[in-house]
Amino acid sequence: MPATKIKNTKVSIGCPPPREGWTSFQFNVKNFKDLPTATDHYVLTPVFSCNGHDWRLHIYPGGEEDADEGYVSIFLHHSEGSITATFEFMIIDKFGEKKKAIKHTHNYEIKGQGSGFLNFIKRSDIFDESQNILDSDGTLTVGVSIKEEPSDVFVPKNPLHKMMQGIFLDEVTADVCFEVCSADAKKGKKKKAKSSDLFHAHSHILKACAPMLANLFDLEDSDGKLATTSITDIKPDIFRHLLYYVYGGNVAEADLKTHAKDIIDAADKYSIINLKLEAEAVHVKSTDITMNNAMDNLLYADAKNCALLKEAVMNFLAANHYEASEKISFNDVPGHLMKDLLVAFGRNSKNDATDDVDELTTLSGLDVDGSREAMIESIKNNSTESDDDDNNGDGDGDDDENGAGDGGGGDEDD
């Protein structure tokens, strides 16, 4: 007779510590002490994945039908396909310590097959308060680790990134071209004629990734010929970084550091926001704010909507407000910046320690550009986490006589 699933049992997913060479999972079986103890009745965990396969644990509070009386049985069931797996079951006490652990290796060949231990642990040991296995709510924590197996199957990566890089500056396939003029080169009192660098590109990529650059071309009147436009306010090497980023490339941190303001200016003008944020973050990290440069950095940050740089300067001025009031002239500071400065001074004087986001310390994961308030709101929104839903289903298994067994084949009903 097939085993019976215990319904309406809550099983949540825990966070096991990392283990080199193994993939580990933890499951918290709520109210284990109140679960039925009839044999061949099991609790089913959510699905988890390892080595390219899906797995589930079947936990029998009263033991599988062939288990000795008073024992809890645990089995690892495999979804489909063939694989040899080395796994380890363990009981974790309420302090996070491993109380019982057994390893086993099994060759899974049939869909829905299970393997595990008939007599894994005595129920009396679980309920023994001196062993501290159950927590105050009667929750039992069961862990499973599966040894990671090196894959001998070559799985190619998505080729899009490589393809994009392959057509970067490709003259054959390009339908637009930027003529980026270099600055006048002076030699004594004479000026050399302006030179220019050509950057071939593709209008469909620009329209999707950099619309403001795409809008520089009049493609309707190009009559199928190469459309061209001139750029005179960006250095060729900076424009190359800009265009390379549009084509999915990364600008090296050393280049971001060396050319931070030039890249910020170019990215700001043509609304390449993510590149601007990367350059700003590197600039803030590599810039030492002092009394001599604080006002220049503040006015620059305000002009370019660099919220992180602005925050760094505000914090510096707030932390050194007495010295700043004596050494820095605030006569030319716009009114809206004075308001922000007063807020920063007030925040520093109160030394507030709240859990809310009230400072900008990172731009990770953001793709917005704007005021301090807008950036803080985006950080708050990005920090909100959604809960994962538990997956439940049915399964069965037959076991051999030595305690470690394998189940018969069959589909698991979800």
ZAVEXVEX-171644 format. One record per residue (C-alpha): x, y, z; residue in three letters. Coordinates in steps of 0.1 Angstrom, whole numbers, plus 2048, in hexadecimal, padded with zeros to 3 digits. Last residue first. Layout:
REM ZAVEXVEX-171644
X,Y,Z,ALA
...
END
This chain:
REM ZAVEXVEX-171644
814,8B0,7BE,ASP
812,88A,7B7,ASP
834,879,7B7,GLU
838,861,79A,ASP
844,83E,79F,GLY
862,828,7A5,GLY
868,813,7C4,GLY
87A,820,7E2,GLY
89E,81B,7EC,ASP
8AA,811,80F,GLY
8C4,817,82A,ALA
8B9,806,849,GLY
8C7,7E4,840,ASN
8A6,7D3,836,GLU
89E,7E4,816,ASP
885,801,811,ASP
867,809,7FD,ASP
85D,82D,7F4,GLY
840,844,7EF,ASP
839,868,7E4,GLY
820,885,7E6,ASP
823,8AA,7E1,GLY
82A,8CC,7F2,ASN
83C,8EB,7E7,ASN
842,907,801,ASP
83F,92B,7F4,ASP
85D,942,7F7,ASP
859,963,809,ASP
860,984,7F8,SER
87C,99A,802,GLU
87B,9C0,803,THR
89F,9CE,801,SER
89A,9DB,7DD,ASN
87C,9F1,7E8,ASN
890,A00,805,LYS
8AE,A07,7EE,ILE
897,A17,7D4,SER
888,A2E,7EF,GLU
8AA,A38,7FA,ILE
8B4,A40,7D6,MET
894,A55,7D0,ALA
89B,A69,7F1,GLU
8BF,A6F,7E8,ARG
8B4,A7D,7C6,SER
8B8,A6D,7A4,GLY
8C4,A4F,790,ASP
8B6,A2D,792,VAL
8C4,A0B,788,ASP
8CA,9FC,7AB,LEU
8D7,9DA,7B3,GLY
8F5,9E6,7C6,SER
8F6,A0C,7CA,LEU
904,A0B,7ED,THR
907,A1F,80D,THR
8EA,A38,809,LEU
8DE,A41,82C,GLU
8BC,A41,83C,ASP
8B1,A1D,836,VAL
89C,A13,855,ASP
8AB,9FE,871,ASP
8B1,A1D,886,THR
8D0,A2B,898,ALA
8CC,A50,899,ASP
8EC,A63,8A2,ASN
8D6,A82,8AA,LYS
8F2,A9A,89F,SER
8F9,A87,87F,ASN
8D5,A86,874,ARG
8D1,AAB,87B,GLY
8F1,AB4,867,PHE
8E5,A9E,84A,ALA
8C2,AAF,84B,VAL
8D3,AD1,84C,LEU
8E9,AC8,82E,LEU
8CB,ABC,81A,ASP
8B9,ADD,820,LYS
8D9,AF0,816,MET
8D9,ADB,7F6,LEU
8B6,AE7,7ED,HIS
8C1,B0B,7F2,GLY
8DE,B09,7DA,PRO
901,B0C,7EA,VAL
913,B2B,7DE,ASP
917,B3C,800,ASN
921,B1B,812,PHE
945,B25,816,SER
95A,B0A,825,ILE
976,B0D,840,LYS
964,B19,85F,GLU
942,B08,85B,SER
954,AE8,84E,ALA
969,AE6,86E,GLU
94A,AE6,884,TYR
936,AD0,86C,HIS
94F,AB4,86A,ASN
938,A96,86D,ALA
91D,AA8,85A,ALA
935,AB4,83F,LEU
941,A90,83A,PHE
91E,A81,83A,ASN
912,A9B,821,MET
930,A94,80A,VAL
929,A6E,80A,ALA
904,A74,805,GLU
90B,A8A,7E6,LYS
922,A6F,7D8,LEU
907,A55,7DD,LEU
8EB,A6B,7CE,ALA
8FE,A75,7AE,CYS
8E3,A8A,79E,ASN
8FD,A9A,786,LYS
8FA,ABE,792,ALA
8F5,AB4,7B7,ASP
913,A9D,7B6,ALA
929,AB8,7A6,TYR
91D,AD2,7C0,LEU
926,ABA,7DC,LEU
947,AAF,7CD,ASN
952,AD3,7C9,ASP
947,ADB,7EC,MET
959,ABE,7FC,ALA
97A,AC3,7E9,ASN
98F,AD9,800,ASN
97E,ACE,821,MET
986,AAA,817,THR
973,A8C,808,ILE
98B,A70,7FE,ASP
980,A62,7DD,THR
985,A3E,7D4,SER
965,A2F,7E2,LYS
950,A4D,7D6,VAL
95E,A4B,7B3,HIS
959,A25,7B1,VAL
934,A29,7BB,ALA
930,A46,7A2,GLU
93F,A32,786,ALA
927,A15,78D,GLU
90A,A2D,790,LEU
912,A3E,76F,LYS
916,A1C,75E,LEU
8F3,A12,76B,ASN
8E4,A33,75F,ILE
8EE,A34,73B,ILE
8D9,A53,737,SER
8EC,A64,71A,TYR
8F7,A82,72E,LYS
8FB,A70,74F,ASP
910,A54,73F,ALA
927,A6E,730,ALA
92A,A83,74F,ASP
92E,A64,766,ILE
949,A56,74E,ILE
95C,A77,74E,ASP
959,A79,774,LYS
965,A56,77A,ALA
982,A55,761,HIS
99D,A46,776,THR
987,A33,78E,LYS
96F,A26,774,LEU
98E,A1C,75F,ASP
99D,A09,77D,ALA
97B,9F9,784,GLU
97B,9EA,761,ALA
95D,9F3,74C,VAL
946,9D6,745,ASN
938,9CC,723,GLY
914,9C7,71B,GLY
913,9DA,6FA,TYR
908,9FA,70C,VAL
927,9F6,722,TYR
93D,9F6,703,TYR
92C,A16,6F7,LEU
934,A29,717,LEU
957,A1C,71A,HIS
95D,A25,6F6,ARG
94F,A48,6FD,PHE
968,A4D,719,ILE
985,A43,702,ASP
978,A5A,6E6,PRO
974,A79,6FE,LYS
951,A86,701,ILE
945,AA9,6F7,ASP
948,AA8,6D2,THR
931,A8B,6C7,ILE
929,A8A,6A2,SER
90E,A76,691,THR
90E,A5C,675,THR
8F4,A46,663,ALA
903,A2B,64D,LEU
8ED,A28,62E,LYS
8CA,A18,62C,GLY
8BA,A38,621,ASP
8C8,A4B,640,SER
8AA,A62,640,ASP
895,A4D,658,GLU
8B3,A44,66D,LEU
8B8,A67,67A,ASP
8D2,A60,694,PHE
8D8,A70,6B6,LEU
8B9,A5F,6C4,ASN
8CC,A3E,6C6,ALA
8E4,A4D,6DF,LEU
8C6,A58,6F5,MET
8B6,A36,6F1,PRO
8D4,A24,701,ALA
8CC,9FF,706,CYS
8AE,9F6,6F0,ALA
8B1,A12,6D6,LYS
8D7,A0F,6D6,LEU
8D5,9EA,6CF,ILE
8BD,9EF,6B2,HIS
8D3,A0B,6A5,SER
8F2,9F7,6A2,HIS
915,A06,6A7,ALA
934,A12,696,HIS
94B,A28,6AB,PHE
961,A40,696,LEU
97D,A54,6A7,ASP
983,A78,69E,SER
9A0,A90,69A,SER
99E,AB6,69F,LYS
9B8,AC9,68B,ALA
9D7,AD1,69F,LYS
9D9,AF2,6B1,LYS
9F7,B09,6B0,LYS
A03,B1E,6CC,LYS
A1B,B04,6DA,GLY
A0C,AE3,6CF,LYS
9E8,AE0,6D9,LYS
9D2,AC2,6D2,ALA
9AE,ACC,6CD,ASP
997,AB4,6DF,ALA
98E,A93,6CE,SER
96E,A90,6B9,CYS
958,A72,6BC,VAL
948,A68,69B,GLU
92D,A4F,6A4,PHE
922,A37,68A,CYS
900,A26,682,VAL
8F6,A08,66D,ASP
910,9EF,67B,ALA
912,9CC,66D,THR
933,9CF,65A,VAL
942,9EA,670,GLU
942,9D5,690,ASP
949,9ED,6AC,LEU
93A,9D3,6C5,PHE
92C,9B7,6B0,ILE
93F,99B,6C3,GLY
937,9AA,6E5,GLN
912,9A7,6DE,MET
917,983,6D2,MET
92B,97B,6F2,LYS
910,988,708,HIS
8F5,976,6F4,LEU
906,954,6F5,PRO
8F2,947,713,ASN
90B,92F,723,LYS
911,90C,715,PRO
90A,8EE,72B,VAL
926,8D4,728,PHE
91C,8B4,73A,VAL
937,8A4,750,ASP
928,8B5,76E,SER
93C,8B3,78E,PRO
927,8A4,7AA,GLU
91D,8B8,7C9,GLU
917,8A2,7E7,LYS
8F4,8A5,7F4,ILE
8EE,8B2,817,SER
8CD,8AD,829,VAL
8C2,8BD,84A,GLY
8A3,8B7,860,VAL
898,8D1,879,THR
87B,8C5,890,LEU
863,8E0,89D,THR
852,8DA,8BF,GLY
84B,8FE,8C4,ASP
866,902,8E0,SER
880,8F2,8C9,ASP
884,8CD,8C4,LEU
8A6,8BD,8C5,ILE
8B2,8CA,8E7,ASN
8C1,8A8,8F1,GLN
8B7,8AC,915,SER
893,8B1,90A,GLU
891,88D,8FD,ASP
875,890,8E3,PHE
88C,88A,8C5,ILE
89F,86E,8D8,ASP
87E,85C,8DF,SER
874,85E,8BB,ARG
893,849,8B3,LYS
8A8,854,896,ILE
8AF,848,872,PHE
89F,825,874,ASN
892,821,851,LEU
8AE,835,841,PHE
8AF,844,81E,GLY
8A8,83F,7F9,SER
88A,849,7E4,GLY
881,844,7BF,GLN
868,85D,7B0,GLY
875,856,78C,LYS
88B,837,78B,ILE
8B1,834,789,GLU
8BE,844,7A9,TYR
8E0,834,7B3,ASN
8E4,839,7D9,HIS
900,845,7F0,THR
8F9,849,815,HIS
904,85F,832,LYS
8F6,860,855,ILE
8F4,87D,86D,ALA
8E6,882,890,LYS
8E8,8A0,8A8,LYS
8F6,8BC,892,LYS
8F5,8DD,8A5,GLU
8DF,8FA,89B,GLY
8D5,902,8BF,PHE
8B2,8F3,8BB,LYS
8C2,8D2,8B0,ASP
8C9,8C8,88C,ILE
8C2,8A4,881,ILE
8D6,899,864,MET
8D3,887,843,PHE
8F1,883,82C,GLU
8F2,87E,806,PHE
907,86D,7EB,THR
8F3,86C,7CB,ALA
8F5,856,7AC,THR
8DF,864,791,ILE
8C4,859,778,SER
8A7,86E,76D,GLY
889,879,781,GLU
87D,889,7A2,SER
893,879,7BD,HIS
888,871,7DF,HIS
89E,873,7FE,LEU
890,85E,81B,PHE
88D,862,840,ILE
87F,84A,85A,SER
877,851,87E,VAL
87A,834,897,TYR
863,828,8B3,GLY
85B,806,8A4,GLU
875,7F9,88B,ASP
871,805,868,ALA
860,7F0,84D,ASP
840,805,84B,GLU
853,826,84B,GLU
857,836,86C,GLY
83F,848,883,GLY
84B,86C,87A,PRO
852,860,856,TYR
866,87C,844,ILE
866,87B,81E,HIS
880,893,811,LEU
87E,8A2,7EE,ARG
895,8A5,7D0,TRP
899,8B7,7AF,ASP
8B7,8B0,798,HIS
8D2,8C6,788,GLY
8EC,8BC,7A2,ASN
8D6,8CA,7BE,CYS
8B2,8D7,7BF,SER
898,8DA,7DB,PHE
873,8D1,7DB,VAL
860,8D9,7FA,PRO
85F,8BF,816,THR
846,8A2,818,LEU
83B,894,83A,VAL
835,86F,83C,TYR
81C,854,847,HIS
829,831,843,ASP
825,829,868,THR
80C,83C,87D,ALA
81E,856,893,THR
807,874,88A,PRO
818,896,88E,LEU
815,8A9,8AF,ASP
839,8A8,8BA,LYS
843,8B3,897,PHE
831,8D4,89C,ASN
843,8E4,87E,LYS
85B,8D0,869,VAL
878,8E8,863,ASN
88C,8DE,844,PHE
8B1,8E3,83E,GLN
8C4,8E1,81D,PHE
8E8,8DB,814,SER
8FC,8DA,7F4,THR
91D,8C9,7F9,TRP
941,8CE,7EE,GLY
948,8E8,809,GLU
92D,8EA,822,ARG
91A,90B,827,PRO
905,90F,846,PRO
8E0,904,844,PRO
8C5,91F,83F,CYS
8A2,910,846,GLY
885,908,82F,ILE
863,905,83F,SER
84D,8E6,842,VAL
829,8EB,84E,LYS
815,8CB,84F,THR
7F2,8CE,841,ASN
7F2,8AA,834,LYS
805,88C,83F,ILE
80D,879,81F,LYS
803,854,81F,THR
81A,838,814,ALA
80E,823,7F7,PRO
800,800,800,MET
END
